[in-house]
Amino acid sequence: MSSTSAPLIQVDTSAGVTTLTLDSPHNRNALSTPLMSQLRDALAAAAADDAVRVVVLDHTGPVFSSGVDLKETEAARAAGTVPAAILADVLGELWDFPKPVLARVNGPARAGGLGLIAAADIVFCSTEATFAFTEVRLGVIPAVISATVLRRLPPRAASRLYLTGEVFDGVQAAQAGLVTEAVPPDELDTVVAETCAALVRGAPQALTGAKQLLRRQPAATMSDEIAELSALSVGYFLSDDAREGIAAFREKRDPSWVPRQS
């Protein structure tokens, strides 16, 4: 997939970390078809680049994302298509992305934007950021984003937030499990940088395997579960990455996969 539209996703890579910045502040980073298409392109490029170890999802302007582009939706309604359709592809690709995805949220997020947040592995937000599932107030429901959101929120919290559409803050988002941690605005960049520095110290294949482990369905019985996990563990201990990681630990040096700081 490619897009010839004006750039709405800014891409910057440094020391193994690629930052994908939603850059459509004129409409509060609304999830338009061009923006989502460009985001998919950028994710595919990052997945294929061995030098990229971590992806950070960031934003320009005061708003993380206002959700699906309602202006575009209204224009497309007559044709029977809406921008929300491509959002399903974006969320699936983010959720299944083979490398760690971290989201930095320093402003309001609404509706579809919360789907992006829930799809990320780690999310840091400002304590001043606000969130809301506003769909029911517009006569629709948060259907597509539920694929990721309902894997993060406990049922009672989801019921209240989905049905009321009320605004909640960063601390409440962290308590509900939508984000990893809410920090004061002046600490947000520091915690993101420190976490990225920790993530790139993980072996690439081990990080992918750990993500898969977090998402796997348990076996039917405990004996089957232990057998499957034991086989998985043995495979990783016999891998080249494990050999290098253990050697580096013994030799008190960085493993070969840790990016050099420029």
C-alpha angles and dihedrals in degrees: 000000000000137000130210095188124115111287110276096163119060115205124203127168126193133157093350095312121112115196116204108196122197100227109184102103093155089076097027092261092297114189098251122169092254093050094047092045091052091047090054090050092050093048091050091051092049092049091052095047112088089199090065110085102162134023122212119198109210138160142218122226128027096296126070092203135326092208130246114003102261094190091056090043092055092049092049097045094092091059092052094243131106133190089245088078094071090045088075090061092047093051093047092051093047093048093048095039107137095223131057114280119203123187123208111202116187100160146019121326123191139184110319091020088067088058089061091048093050091049092058119092095224127020129189119186137179116256085236094057116108132207138194140170094221097170099105090053088059095048096257136093134238092249105143096039091052087079088074104017097057089054088061106036124069112237097253093051091045091051094053096042096043095046100042100037086211123161118252130184135237095267091053090046090055093047090052093048097245090118131027098230140348115218135177111277094249091055098049098090092046095053091046092051093046092049093048089051089053094046096053089058089069119092111256097236092042091053090051090047092048090053090051090048091055090054103039122115114239119248119257095256135030092242091053090046093052092046093051094046093045091053090048091050093049091051092055094044089055094048127109090243091057091049090052094042094051092045091051091049092052092045093046094235137116116273115251092254096063106105118242113247111240 
